[in-house]
Each structure stands twice: as structure tokens, then as C-alpha cells.
Amino acid sequence: MMALLIWANVTGIALLAGIALAAQLEAVRAGEDDPRLLDSDDDGIPDRTDPH
């Protein structure tokens, strides 16, 4: 049981790390330094998609 839990934890970490790496590589390919969207007013909606 412990081995299964450790395997699931390591798999989850590897999956999240892979997604983060893919996002960073896509941002570099698109010419952006940072793949995160800016949110200057902390409302949880990125500035690019915020209608206000």
C-alpha cells in the first residue's frame, strides 16, 4: 500500500512538472518570457481577458 501511495505521489509530481515545462517551452517558442497571465487587480481574471 505504501508503494502505491508513493508511486501515485511521484507520478503526480512528474505530471505537474511536465505540464509546467511544456508551458514554459511554448512561451519561449511564442517569444514571451513568462507564460503566466498578468492580473494587476487580483480579482482572479487575467488582464487580457477581463472586460473591465
C-alpha positions as CSV (number, residue, x, y, z in Angstrom):
1,M,0.0,0.0,0.0
2,M,2.8,2.4,0.8
3,A,4.5,1.7,-2.5
4,L,1.2,2.5,-4.3
5,L,0.9,5.8,-2.5
6,I,4.5,6.8,-3.1
7,W,4.1,5.8,-6.8
8,A,0.9,8.0,-7.1
9,N,2.7,10.9,-5.4
10,V,5.7,10.7,-7.7
11,T,3.5,10.3,-10.7
12,G,1.5,13.4,-9.8
13,I,4.7,15.5,-9.3
14,A,6.1,14.3,-12.6
15,L,2.9,15.2,-14.4
16,L,2.8,18.7,-12.9
17,A,6.4,19.3,-13.7
18,G,5.9,18.1,-17.3
19,I,3.0,20.5,-17.7
20,A,5.0,23.4,-16.3
21,L,7.9,22.6,-18.6
22,A,5.6,22.4,-21.6
23,A,4.1,25.7,-20.8
24,Q,7.5,27.3,-20.4
25,L,8.7,25.9,-23.7
26,E,5.6,27.1,-25.5
27,A,6.1,30.6,-24.0
28,V,9.7,30.7,-25.2
29,R,8.6,29.5,-28.6
30,A,6.0,32.2,-28.8
31,G,8.5,34.9,-27.7
32,E,7.2,35.5,-24.2
33,D,9.5,35.3,-21.2
34,D,6.8,34.2,-18.8
35,P,3.8,32.0,-19.6
36,R,1.7,33.4,-16.7
37,L,-1.0,35.9,-17.5
38,L,-0.8,39.2,-15.6
39,D,-3.5,40.1,-13.1
40,S,-2.9,43.6,-11.7
41,D,-6.1,43.9,-9.7
42,D,-6.0,40.4,-8.0
43,D,-9.6,39.5,-9.0
44,G,-8.5,36.2,-10.4
45,I,-9.2,37.2,-14.0
46,P,-6.2,37.9,-16.2
47,D,-6.0,41.4,-17.5
48,R,-6.1,40.3,-21.2
49,T,-9.5,38.6,-20.7
50,D,-11.0,41.0,-18.1
51,P,-13.8,43.1,-19.8
52,H,-13.5,45.8,-17.1
